[in-house]
């Protein structure tokens, strides 16, 4: 039935819109949670590696170039080291064109002056979670450590390009899961809507059958009435009375059908 099919489509569309919005909201917040956890894990690992290197540097009071290269390659970070304002080491594993002046400007904007020695027996640090450096997004951690007769500066930065690519693929995966979920929800809503309108369809079918049966039952009395009315003007009084009585009986029959 066209009307019931239209009703089923409307019910399916409404249910899919309401349920689908919930699916989209849940998926969106799930992605945000996963993304935040992934970013936090990467940032924590970055800080841990850099802090461990600084602690080792302070303990040994000397630089181990093999250790520096190992840290840089393992953590995929770049390093810049100074002692008493004198440059000691600058790695460039990410092949970024980064100058000391650019590092100084970025950290100065964040509130850390790398050209000045820290206060005696104090360390200063500055963490920037995301900033443009060398044309790419990076996270930066700078640490200044004071000693009795000298001070050290370490600046470490890590590209966020790979992290962004991974999050992009994860976002695509969540989008595909959302689309699949909406399709499944729409299919389920279509089935449920069909079952919901089944009693209505049955009632309408019963109504049609009743109208068909009533029409069949009324057809005979109506035929008698039409025939009687057509011949009544040409009959004499006696025959006319008999025909009127017959039509009266059919009228009573019709009344019973209606009642």
NORVEN-V507420 format. One record per pair of residues at least 12 apart in sequence whose C-alpha atoms are under 8 Angstrom apart, sorted by the first residue. I is the first residue (numbers start at 1). J is the second residue. D is the distance in whole Angstrom. If there is no record, write none. Layout:
BEGIN
I	J	D
I	J	D
END
This chain:
BEGIN
4	197	7
4	201	7
8	190	7
8	193	6
8	194	6
8	197	7
9	190	8
11	189	8
11	193	6
12	186	7
12	189	5
12	190	5
12	193	6
13	186	8
15	186	8
15	189	6
16	182	7
16	185	6
16	186	5
16	189	7
19	185	7
20	181	8
20	182	6
20	185	7
23	178	7
23	181	7
23	182	7
24	178	6
27	174	7
27	178	7
28	174	8
31	170	8
31	171	7
31	174	7
35	167	7
39	163	8
43	129	8
46	75	7
46	158	8
47	141	7
49	71	7
49	75	7
50	141	8
50	156	7
53	71	8
54	154	8
72	91	8
72	93	7
73	93	7
76	93	7
76	94	8
76	158	7
76	159	8
77	93	7
77	94	8
77	156	7
77	157	6
77	158	5
77	159	7
78	90	8
78	91	5
78	92	6
78	93	6
78	94	7
78	156	6
78	157	5
78	158	6
79	91	5
79	92	8
79	154	7
79	155	6
79	156	5
79	157	7
80	154	6
80	155	5
80	156	6
81	152	8
81	153	6
81	154	5
81	155	6
82	152	6
82	153	5
82	154	7
83	150	7
83	151	6
83	152	5
83	153	6
84	117	7
84	150	6
84	151	5
84	152	6
84	153	8
85	115	7
85	116	8
85	117	8
85	152	8
85	153	8
94	159	7
96	134	6
97	134	5
98	133	7
98	134	5
102	133	8
103	133	8
107	126	8
107	142	8
110	126	7
110	128	8
111	126	8
112	125	8
112	126	7
114	144	8
114	153	7
117	144	8
117	146	7
117	151	7
118	144	6
118	145	7
118	146	6
118	151	7
119	146	7
120	146	6
120	147	7
120	148	7
121	145	8
121	146	5
121	147	6
121	148	7
122	145	7
122	146	6
123	143	7
123	144	5
123	145	4
123	146	6
124	143	6
124	144	5
124	145	7
125	141	7
125	142	5
125	143	4
125	144	6
126	140	8
126	141	6
126	142	5
126	143	7
127	139	8
127	140	6
127	141	5
127	142	7
128	140	5
128	141	6
136	159	7
136	160	8
136	161	8
137	159	6
137	160	6
137	161	7
138	157	6
138	158	5
138	159	4
138	160	5
138	161	8
139	157	5
139	158	5
139	159	7
139	160	7
140	155	7
140	156	6
140	157	4
140	158	7
141	155	6
141	156	5
141	157	6
142	154	6
142	155	4
142	156	6
143	155	6
214	257	8
217	257	8
218	254	7
218	257	8
221	250	5
221	251	7
221	253	7
221	254	7
222	250	8
224	247	7
224	250	7
225	247	6
225	250	7
228	243	6
228	244	8
228	247	7
END
